[in-house]
């Protein structure tokens, strides 16, 4: 092996990190962050314009994360049969197509058409996440893999903040809340007003299309390392199929537990971010959607800060212990957000995002580590991306709880229970680590 040159090890990791390629892969993380945070804005808008229940409005997240679930394994197969780069380019192209579908959706003014556009975006993002998360791990020496994915994931909240800001200024307007404005209109005026508001959704997605095309061109023209395990390339099991991979991985107890925990975590994160804006309007009916979006932006700032705090703590202390403590604090904070009937509850919901910082990359990295046979890595990564379906399930459950309780605030009991499970998981992981050392 030549000193100073970037070469692939037998397990698919590189001996040295290629800086430019790693930066470009890391740029993908804020791109899917922007799409996800725009959903939180759309939920509030669609609920009023289409006169939806909390349960029905949550189907924005179901369409979005359902696309992730359905396409994660095909994306993994695409990585396996071709390359990480081609899968990323495919994902970017589908993301662009989904954004472009907002043009007909905004003119047709039907909820189903918007959900279809979000579903296509999510299929593209499934390609991006399935490839980029694992690719970030592999783009350098194995011993620094968890640090690389944590650094890449640090840029997710920057994209999320950007998406929320775009939603605030381009989708929402000044004046009273949408509900208040529409309450004084007759049927014809309300229909015309709703159509005008829906057409405002196009602007953020036009901006995204321009950025996505530029990034896609960079991935097409710049050379990227394959990062494929040697034994998979050289052995007959290079044609490994879904059934064999799933059969093998399903027998791995540590991997199964990690996937379930990622499912619960994604549900937790998505419910809090989906309904923070609605919580603000519920607790303080005197504010409008544009002002309430500030709390969504504050949440992503808190998440960003939390990532840096967590990165520092994880370099000094046991990850399982830190995540267990974070989860216990999260349970207390969300219980407060659920039960205290004043504005401080909104700030509690915002603060809890600080505690989300280390969750996704730590669960992802540690669950992948439990897969000892490198030929199953792509499928293991895909199944972990499939666990994002938690983001489709939990918001619907919380929306249903809000309708049953007649209170958006009380429905925050749902993400609180998610944090209870995560605390139990990291306690068991910490206990298992102690036992294995003895």
Secondary structure, 3 states (H helix, E strand, C coil): CCCCCCCECCCCCECCCCHHHHHHHHHHHHHHHHHHHHHHHHHHHHHHHCCCCHHHHCHHHHHHHHHHHHHHHHHHHHHHHCCHHHHHHHHHHHHHHHHHHHHHHHHHCCHHHHHHHHHHHHHHHHHHHHHHHHHHHHCCCHHHHHHHHHHHHHCHHHHHHHHHHHHHHHHCCCCCCHHHHHHCCCHHHHHHHHHHHHHCCHHHHHHHHHHHHHHHHHHHHCCCCCCCCHHHHHCHHHHCCHHHHHHHHHCCHHHHHHHHHHHHHHHHHHHHHHHHHHHHHHHCCCCCHHHHHHHHHHHHHHHHHHHHHHHHHHCCCCHHHHHHHHHHHHHHHHHHHHHCCCCHHHHHHHHHHHHHCCHHHHHHHHHHHCCCCHHHHHHHHHHHHHHHHHHHHHHHHHHHHHHHHCCCCHHHHHHHHHHHHHHHHHHHHHHHHHHHHC
